Amino acid sequence: MTIGTKLKGLFAVAVAGVFIASPAIYAADTVAEQASSGSSQTGQYTVTVDGATMTVDMETLNLQVEKNGRTWYSGRRASDDDGLNNIWVNKLTDAVTVGYRDIERNTSSERSMSLLDSSVDFEGRSDGFDAEINCDDIELTFTLEVRLSGDGLEVRVPYDSIEEESESEKLEYLLIYPFFDSSYSLVNGNILVPDGSGALMDLSVPTSASQAYSARVYGSDYGISASAVGPTSPEVASIPVLALMYDDGGTMLTAESGAEYCSVNAMVSGITTNYNLAYMQWIYRQTYVKYYQSSGTEGNSYIDFQTDKNVFDLVQKMTFLEPESSAADVAVKYRQSLGLGSMSQDGDAGLRLEFLMSENKQGMFGLTTVTMTTTEYVDRVSDWVDDYCSNLNISILGYTRGGLNGSYPNHFPLESSTGGNRGYSSLSQSLAARGINLSFVTDYVRAYESASVNERRYALNISNQFITINDSRAGSSARYNLLNAGDAVNYLSEDLETIREYGAGIDYTSIGSLLYSGYENAFFSRKDAEDIFVQALSGDGVNTNVIRPNAYMWSICDSYLEAPLSSSGYMIETSSVPFLQMVLSGSMEMYSRAINLNYTGREQVLRLIDYNVYPSFTLTEEDALELYGTNSSGIFTSSYAVWGDTVKSIYTEVGSVLSQVYGCTVTDRYSVSDGVWVTVYSNGVSVVVNYTGEAAEVEGHTVAAESAAALSL
C-alpha cells in the first residue's frame, strides 16, 4: 500500500444544523459606535481579520467564524435534535456556563448565561470584542474578551474583572464556549485528549461508555483534595490541550494561562446527549473535606467550600485545524506554539540503567540496611554495556546512609556498604572518562513520615492538616508528607554542591510532576509552587532529568523519564496515540518506565520504537529476593545477572532503529493498514512498526511480522 492510500483515521463530515442567532446584522463600525454607550445591545456584530470573518450575537455571545469555506460554530443545535431540555439548549448556544455554590444550602448548580438572567454590555473591536457579563440571579459580573486572528480565537476572562456581590452564591467554575466546533450523532472524526501518552475517541462508532472523560490538568491539587495514587492509577493529563478533528477541519484547544486551575473534558454522542464536544473547565473554587480538629478523622469532618478564589487570568485558545488533520498534525502545531529547544542530531539512542544500591527493613533491634549493589559492580556493568551502547545513562537510587526507605528528603551522607565517598568518587571518575552520564535519583518534595524534618517545613492543606500521601510503588507501605515548595528547593540547594562534586546530574522524582498548594505553615498556590520549582531547576546547573514532568517543566528538561506508553484505557477512548512523544521528539531524550518491572514482551519493545522512547531498567547486583520485607519488595526481579542479556537484546533492537532519527522531530504519523504504523521524521526517515503476526508491504519494502524498520519512503 502506498502513502497515497494511507489511513490517517481522522475524518469528519459536516453536521446538519441550524445556527441560532438574532436576525439583525450590523456593520462592525456601526455596532462599535452603539456599544460604546455602554448599553446592552441586540443584533449581531461582524469583524474580519486575516481572512477570517466572525459574526457574534451580542446577547448570547454565540458566534461563528468563516474561513476558507469552512465555518466554526461556538454552538449550534442540530435540525433533527429534539432531545435537549432547556438547560442543555441554553448551554449549547450561550457563550458562558457558570458553576456556582449556594453556601447556605451547600448545593452546587450549573447554569448558562440566559438562565442566570444575564445582561451583556458589548464593545466591538477591530479584532474581536469585549463583553461585560452581568449574571443578575447570582450577582456575578466578569468580562469576556474575544480576539480573532487568522489561525483561531483567543478568549480571556481577566481575574480582576470578576466581581461577586452575593453572600450566598459563589463562583465555582466557568465553561467558555463548551460546544465550540462540536458535532452531532455519529460522524467521521476523532477527539484527542491528553490522557497519558494521548488517546483518541472515534466519533464514527457508537460508544459503550457511560461516563465522559474528565481530568484535572497536572493532576489533583493535594492542598485541597486528592484521590489515592497507586500502581494502577489513571495516567495524568500533563498537557493542557484537546482537539476535535474532522475531515473538513477542526479545532485545537489549549490553556494559554491558568492551566493549573483547569480540567480537560470530552463527551461523545450517547453519553448524556447526542453531541460530541471537548472543552475546558476553569476552576475557581472547590469543595473539600474540612475537619473539626487539625488531627481530624473521617468521622469528624464535613464538606466545606473554598472561601477565596483561585487567582489566575483565564486564557483559552481555539486554533483552527486544516482538513483531515491527524494527531501528528496537532502535535506539530502545538509544538510550534511552545517554542521548545532542539537537540543535536549527532547522537545515538539512549539506554538508562537505574541501580538500587541499598534498602532497609525492620530487624529484631530496629532497621537493618540491605545492601543490593556496590559502586564497583555498577562500574563493571557500565563497562560491559559500554561495548554496545554509546549513550549510556546510569542512575543510582538508595545511595543514602541507611538505605532508600526513610531517606527522603535527605540524600547524603552516602551509605558506606555500597561504596561510601571513595567508591562513589571512583565511580563518577570512571564513568566520566568513558562519557557515561551519572545521575542521583532524588525526591525533595516528599518526606518519609519517619524522616527527621521540622514540622514547620511540612505543607498543610486547606483543612490545616499535613498533606500525607501513600507510596505509589507496589508492595510498599511507606507514607510521605509533602514539603512546602520553598522548603523543598532549599533541600535541593543544600545538595547541589555535593552532587556537582561528583559531576552528576539529578533525576527529579516529584518536582515537576506533583503540583499542589499549601496553607498555614507557608501559603502558596499551585502557580506559586510551579514558579518556585521551575526557577530552582532552571538554576541547578546540572543535567536535569524529570520523572513524568508536566508541560510547564519541559523547557528545562534534558530528559523525560518514565514516559507513558499508553493512555489510561478508559472505555470512552478507542485507541492510544503517542501525542506527547510526537510533541517532544527532537527536544529531549525520553526514557520508559523500568521494563523489567512490567515486561510484556514483543509489543512493549515495538511500542518503544513506535513512540520514540528509549528503554530503562531498574537493576541490582543481588537477587531481588533480598528486598522481601522492604518497601521496595515490588521489585520482584532485578538482578543484572538475570536481565543482562535482555538489556542488550532490547537496546540493540530499539537503538538500531531510533538512532537513525536521533534528535529529529516528528512531521507525520499514519497507518497503512491495521497494526502497521509509519512515523515520519524531519530528516526524511520513516520508522515503520508492524505489530501484526504477518509481514507487511510498505512502499515496496517488506517489514517482517512483529518488527520495526527505519526506511526512506
N, C-alpha and C positions, 0 to 999 in steps of 0.2 A: 504494500500500500504506500502511496506517495504522500508527500507533505500536502499536496493539493487536496487530498481527501482526508486530512487529519480530522479527528473528532475532538473538538475543544470541550464539548459538554456544557457550554454556557450559552443558551439561546433563549429567545423570548418572542412573543407575538404581542401586537398592540392590544390593549384591553378596551373592550367596548365600554363606554361610559359617558356620562354627562357631567361637564364641569359646572358646578353650581356657583353662580355669581350674580350680582345685581346687574340690571340691564343698561344703566347709563355708563358711557365711556367718555372720558375727558382727555385732552392732550396733557402731556406732562407739565408744561409750563403753567397751564390754567389751574390744574389741581394744586401745584406747589403754591400758587398765589392764594388760593382759597384756604389751603391748610395752614398757611402762616398765621391766620387769625386765631388759631388755637381751638376753634370749634370742631365738634365731631363731624366728620364728613361721610357722605354716602357716594356710591358710584365706584368707578374703577380708575386706577392710576396706571399709566403705561410709560415705561422707560426702556431705552435701548443702549446697550454697552457692548462694544466689541462684537457686534453681530448677534448678540443675544437680546431678545426682547421679553421683558417681564410685564405682566399685567396682574394687578393686585386689587382685590375687593377691599375697600377702605373700612368696612365694618367688621368683617370676619378675618381680614388679612390673608384669606385664602388666595393663592397665587398660581400662576403658570408661567413657564419660561419656554420660549420657542427659539430653537437654533438649528440650522441646517436641516429643516424639515421635520424635526422631532420636537415633541412637546413634553416637558417635565411638569407634572401636576403636583401641587402640595397635598392634594387630597380630592378625589372625585368619586362619586358613587356610581357603581355600575348600573346600567339601564335596567337590567333584569334582576337586580337585588332588592328583594322586598323583606329581607330577614333582619334588618337592623332596627333596634329600638332607638328612641330619641337620643339617648346618651351617646350611642355609637355614631349616629348620624352627625351630631354636632362635633364629636371628637374627630371625625373624618374630615370635616370641612372647615373647622376653626384652626387658626394658626397655633394656638397655645392651649394646652390642657394643664390644669393645676391640681396637684395633690395637696391636701391640707388636713390639718388635725384639729378637731374640736376638743379643746383642752378640758372643758367641763364634762363632756360626755365620754372622753377617752376613746373617740372613734376617728378613723381616718376616712376621707372621702376623696373622690376624683371627679372633677367637672371641667368641661371646656369653657372657653370664654363666654359663649352665648348663654349657657346655663347658669353662669355666675352674674348675669345681668350686667355685662361689661360694656363700657363705653370706650371709644378709641379716639385719641387726639392724634391725627395723622399729619405728618410733614413729609412731603415728597422731596427727593434729592435727585441730582443728576445721575447718581449711581445706585439708587435704591430708595429707601425711605426709613424714617424713624417713626415709631408709634408708641405713644404713652397709653398703656392699657390699664384701665381702672376697673377692677373686679369688685363691683359695689357690694355684692352679697357678703363677701368676706373682708371688705375694706383693705384690699391689697392693690398696690399700684407698682408697676415696673415699666421699663422702656424696652421695647424690642427694636433692635437696629438690624436692618437687612441690607446687604451690599451685593450688587450684581457685578460679575466680571464675565469675561468671555469663556472661562472654564468652569463657572459654577456660582453658587451663592454662599455667602457667609452670614450667619445670624449671630447676634450678640445680645446678651442681657447683662449690662454693667451692674456689678454688685451695688454700687452706690445709688442706682436708680430704684432699688427695691424699698418700698415703704409699707409698713404694716401698722394699721391703726386699731385693728380689733384686738381685744384682750383674750377673746375666747377661741378665734380661729387663727391658726398659724401655718405659714407656708411649710410644706414638707418636700415637695419636688415639683419640677416643671418638665413637661414634654413639649418640644418645639417642632412643629410640623412632623408629627409621628407617622403620618401616612404619605410622606414625600416619596414620589415615584413608586407607590405601592401598586399592586396588581390584584386582579380578581380571579378566583377559582383556579383551575389548573392551567398553567401557562408554561411555555418553554422558557425556562430561566433558572437562576440559582441565587440564593442568598449566601454570602460569605460572612462567617463570624470568626472572631479571633480566639477560638477555643483551643488552647494548647498550640500545636503547630498551625492550626487553621482547620475549618470544616465548612463543607458546602451542604446546603439544603436544596434538593432538587424540587423545583416547583411544578414539574410536569407530571408527577406521580402522587397519588393520594398518600397521606401520612397516617401511620398508625399511632402517632404520638398524641398524647392528651395534654401535654404541657408545652408552653412556649420556651424559648431559650432566653435566659437572663443571667448575666454575670457581672459582678462588680469589677470595674477596671482596676487592675493592680491588686485584686483580692480584697478581703474584708479589712475593715478598719478595726484592729484589735483593741483600740482605745475605747470603742463604743460597743461593738458586738462582733462576734466571730463564731463560725462553726468549727467543729473539731477538724483537725487536719491529720490524716493518716496515710498509710502507704497506698490506699486505693482512692484517695480523694480526687475530685474532678480537677482537671487542668485549669490553670489560672488564665484569665484574659489579660495578657501582659501588654496588649496593644489597643489603643482607643480608636478602633476602625471597624467599619461594617461596609458591605457593598451589596447592592442589588444589580444583577446583571441579566440583561435581556438581549435578544438578537438585534433590536433596533437602537440599543444604547443602554444606559444605566446610570447609577449614582454611587460614588464612594462617600461615605460619611465619616468624618474624623472630628475628634475633640481637639481643638487648637489651644484651648485654655480651659482649665477646670477639670481635666481628665481624672484627677484624684477623687473627684466627687461625682463620678459618672458611672452609670451602668450601661451595658450594651444589650440590646434586646432584639429578638426576631420571632415572628409568628407566621405560620403558613396556613393556607386555606384548610379549613376543617377543624381548627383549634379556635374556639370562641366565635370567630366569624369566618367568612369565606374569602377574606383578604390576605394577601401576602405583604408583610411590611417589616421593616427594620428601622429601629430608632434608638435614641439615647435618652436615658432618664437622668435628670440633673438633680442631685440630692442635696437639699439644704438643711434638712434635719432628719433624724432617725428616732425611732423608739428604741429603748434599751431596758435591760433588767436593772432596776435600782434596788439596792439592799438597804435594809433598815440600819444595819451596822456595817462598818467598813470591813469586818471579817465575815460578812454575812454568808448565809447558806441558802440553798434553793427554797427552803421553807420560810425564809424571812425576806421576801422580795416582792416587788410589784413592777408593772410596766410603766416606765416614765418616758418623757419626750424631751429631746434636746431643747434647752432654753435659747441658746444663741445659734444663729445661722452659721453654716459653713461659709467662709469668706472666699469667694472666687468670682472672677468675671467669666461668665458663660460665653464660650465662642465655639460654635458648631459650624463646620464647613461641609457643604454638599457639592462635591466635584463631579462634573459631568463625565461620563464614560462613553467611549466610542462603541459603535455596533459590534456585537459578538465579542465583547471584552471577556477575557478569561481571568482566573485568579492571578496568573502571572502578569497580565496587563495591569491589574490593580496593584500588585506588588511593585512593579516598576514605577507607577505613578506615585505611590505612597513613599517609596524610597527617595524619589526626586524631591519630595516635599520635606524630607528630614535633613538633607544636606550632610549625610554621613560621609566619613572619610573613606579612602580607598587603600586596600592592601597592595603591597608589591606582588607582582605576578611571578616573581622569581622565587619559587619555593616548591616544596612537596607536601602532600597531605600529612597531617599530624597524627600522633598517637599519644594518648595520655595514660600514664600508669600512676595510680594513686596507691601508696603503700600505707597500710595501717601499722604503725610502729608499736604501739602498746595500748592496753586497756587495763581495767581493774575490776575486781569483783569482791564481794563480801567474803571474808575468811573468818576463821574462828576468833581472831583478835583484831578485827577491823578489815579495812580494804587491803587487798594484796594486788601488786602490779603483775600483769600478764604481758610478758614481752613477746611480741609477734614477729618483729622484723628488726634487723640491725642495719645501721648505715653501711656497713661493709657489704652486706648482702644486696642492698639497693644498688650499690656501686657495681657489683658483679653483674646483676641483671641488666642494668643500663648498658654495660659493656657488650653483653650478648645481643641485646636488642639493637644497639647502635650499628650492628653489622648489616641490618636490613632496613633500618628506618633513619632517615636523615633529619627528621623533625620530631624528636622525642621530647616529651614533657613529663617530668617527674614531679608529682605532688606528694607531700608527706602529711600524714594525719596521725594524731595521737602521739605526738613527739614531746608533749609536756610532762614534766616530772609527775609521776603517779599514774600516768595513762590518760586516755581520752576522756572517760566519764568523769565529770566533776571539774574539768579544767576550765571551761569557758566561763567568763570572758578572759581568763588568764591563759597565756600561751607559753610563757617562759617562767622559770628556767627549764632546760631540756632534761629529759629522762636519761639517766646515766646508763641504764641497762641496754638502751638501744644505740648508744654511741657517745652520748654526752657531748660537751662542747668540742672536744677534739675530733670525735667521729663525724659530727655534722660539718665541721670546718673542712675536714679532709674530703668529705663527700662533695661539698659545694665546689671546692677547687678542682676535683677530678671531673665533675660534670661540666664546669665552665670551660675546662681545657678542651673538651670534646664538643662544645657548642650545644650542650643539652640544657634545657631550661629547668630550673628548680623552683618550686613554689611551696609555701607553707599554707595549709588549709586553716582558715581562721573563722571565728564567729564572734563578732564584737557586739551583736545585738542581743543574743540570748545568753543568759547566765543560768547555769545549773542552780537548782534550788539550794543545793548544799554548798555553793561557792561562797567564798568569803568576800562579800560585797556589802558596802554601806547601803542600807535600805533607802537612803535619800537618792541613790542612783537608779533605783528601780522606777520604771514608768508606772503611773497609776492610771487606771481607766476612769471613765466619766462617773462611775459609781464609787470612786475612791478606794479601789482595790488594786492590788498588784496584778499586772497583766500576765497571767500564767498560761502557758500552752504545753501540751504534751509533745514528746519527741515523736516525729512522724516516721521514724525508722521501724521496720518490722521487728518485733521481739524486744523492743526497748520499753522500759517503764520510767525512763527519765522524764523529768518535768523542768521547765525553764521559766524564769521571769524575764520579761523584756526590759531592756535598759532605756533610760531617757536617751533620745537621739544624740544630744550633746555629750553625754557621758560615754556613749558607745564610741564616738570618734575620738574621745580623749584616751580610751584604752588603745585604740589604733595608733595614735600619736606616740604613746609610750613604747610601742613595739617596733615602730618604723626603723629606728636606728639599729636595733639588733638584726632585723630582717635584712637591712641593707648591708650589714657586715658580712652576711652570708651570700650576698649577691643574688638574693632570691626574689621572686615575685610573690604575690598574695592571691590565694583563692578565697574570695569572699562568699561565705555561706548564706548570710541573711541580709547584709547590707545590699540594697539593690533589688531584693525580692520581697522583703517584708516591709510594708508601709503602714504606719499606724500613728495615732495621735496620743498625746499624754496630758495629764491633768495633775493639779495639786503639787506634786514634787517638782515638776517642770512642765509648764504649759507650752505645748507645741502642737500645731496642726499637722495633718498629713503632708501638706505642701511644705511646711517648715521642715519636717523630717526629710523630705525629698531634697530640699535645698542643702540641708546640712550634710547629707550623705554624698551628694554629687560634688559639693565643694571639697569634702575630705578626700574622696578618691581621685579627684582631679589633681590634687596636690600631693599624692602619696609618693610620686617619684619612682615607682617600681612597676613591673609588669602587672597589669590589673586584669584578673580573671574573675568573672562573677557567675555564680550559680543561678540560673534562670532569671537573669536581670529583666526588670521592667523597661519599657521603651525609653523612659527618661534617662536611663543609665547607659544606653547604647553608645553614645558619642565618646565615652571614656573607657569603653571595654576593649581590651586586647583579645580576649577570648570569651566566648559564651559557653558555659559549662552546663552539662546535664540538659541539653536541648531536647524538647519533647519530640517524639517521632510519630505522634498521633494526636487526635483530639480526645475528648472525654468519652466519645461514643454515645452521646445522648440519642434517644430514639428519633428525635426530630432531625438529626443530622444524617445525611445519606453517605457521606464519604469524608475522609481526612485528606487534607492537602498541605503541602509544605509552604504555606504562605509566609510564615515567619522566616523560614530559611531563604526563600526567594527574595525577601526584603534585605536580609543581612549578608547574603553571599557577596563576597568581594570586599566587605568592610571589616570582618573579623573572622577568626577561626571558630568553628563550632564543634563541640565535642558531646558525645552521647552520655547518657547515664551509664553506670557500670554494667557492662554487658554480662559479666559473669553472675550478677545478682538476679538477672531475669533473662536468661538466654533462651530465645525461642527459635533458633536455627536459621535456615536459609532466608526466610522472609525478613528477619531482622537485619541481616547483612545487606540484603538488597535495598532495604529501606534506608540504611546509612548512605548508600551510593545515590539513591534516588533523591534524598533530601540534602545531599552535600554536607553530611555530618561525619566527623572523624570518630573512630572508636575510642572508648575509655574503659578501663578495668580497675577494680579495687582488689589489690593483691597483698599477700603476706608471705613471709618465709615459713612460718609454722602452719600446721594444719588448722583449718577453721574450727575444728573440734575444741581447740583451746579457748575459744570465745564463748563456750557454753557457760551460762550464768552471768554473763556481762550484758551491758546494754547494746553491744554490737553482735548479739547472738543471731540477728537476722542475716548476718554474713555467713552463709552456711557452706560456701565453697570459695576459697580464695588463694590457696597455695599456688605459687608460681610453678612449682614442680608439676602440678596438675594442669595448669592453664597455659603454660609457656608455649606449647605447640599451637594451641588455638589462637593465642595472641598473635603469633606470627602469621598463621594462615589467614585470619580475618584481616589483619592490617595489610598484608600483601595483596589481597584481592581488592579491598577498598582503595588502598593507596595507588594501585596501578591505574585505576580509572580517575579518581578525584585529583591526583597530582597533575593531570592534564588540563584541569580547569582551576588550578590554584589561583586565588586572588581575583577570579573573574566574577562578574555579575551575571545574574540570570536575565535573559531577554524574552524567553518564551518557554512554556511547558504545555504539552498536549499529549493526548492518547491517540495512537494509530489503530488500536484495537483493544478489546477488553484485556486488561492486565499488562499492557505494553505501553510504557510511558517514555516520552522524549523530552529532555530538558536542554534548551539551547543556551549556551553561554556567550559572553561578549567577545571571546576570542574565536568564535565560529565553530567551536567543538560542541557536538551534541552527545549528551550522555543518555544512552538507551538502556532501560531496565525492563527485563522480561520476567514478570512474576509467574507466568504460566508454566505448565508442565510440558509445553511443546515449543519447538523452535519457532521464531518469528522472523518474517522478512520485513526489513525497513529500508526503503530506498536502495534496493539491490544488495543490502547487507543481511547476512543471517546472524541472528543473535540466539544463542543456544537457550534451551529451557532453563529457567531459574538462574539467569546470569545477567551480567551487565557489560556494556562496552562503551568506549569513547570513540565516536565516529565523526567524520567530516561528511555531512549530508548536503 
